[in-house]
Amino acid sequence: AIAVGLRAIHTCEPSVLLATGPPYSSFLVARALKRMTGLPMVLDYRDLWSGNPWYPIPPGVRSTLEPAIERRVLAAADAVVANHDPMRDALLARYPSLADRCEVIPNGFDRDELGAPISPRLEPAEPFRVVYAGAVYHDKVRTPGQQAPLSLERPHVLFRALRRLRDENLAPRRPLEVIFFGASRERGQVESLEETARACALEGSVRLDL
């Protein structure tokens, strides 16, 4: 990867190195390229590396080694990007020296890539569908007194809003269908979605396409 990066730098002559993780091996490659070229380096966190409650570092050597590697990589970074405020807070709590180098840039999209807006036409008997393509996180283990599951674990806020639309006749009079593509049964995501749908009395409206 380092050799490919050097060739790309020679060809494209970039002004900055941008590495995004996970996978966090990209951070190591970027650090090596910075040391070899002198280019400034920006590290983009899409998820936490150390302290990630859903993908904890296994116990043993890695639990000591990886935070030390992360600390060294961050020390070499010219700037660090987190995609939301709680992530930045978590990074600063673990690495206070990032205070003047860590910024939040939320996830977004480029409107120009989506083309012109569309106005879908639904037949009277056709369901109103909400489709989510991707996975939700499995519930993380909590000790007594910790906060309730987040919406990225259980979409209870979405489900409660949809139930209110249905119960208060705030939505068009048509069947409601929520479709999840990509939920994993092995990671407990299917069970979590099914339980949340039952709790919100939407079990007949939620469909899981694995």
Buried (B, 14 or more C-beta within 10 A) or exposed (E): EEEEBBEEBEEEEEEEBBBBBBEBEBBBBBBBBBEEBEBBBBBBBEBBBBBBEEEEBEEEEEEEEBBEBBEEBBEBBEBBBBBEEEBBEBBBEBBEEBEEBBEEEEEEEEEEEEEEEEEEEEEEEEBBBBEBEEBBBBBBEEEEEEEEBBEEBBBBEBBBEBBEBBEEEEEEEBEBBBBBEEBEEEBBBBEBBBBBBEEBEBEEBBBBEE
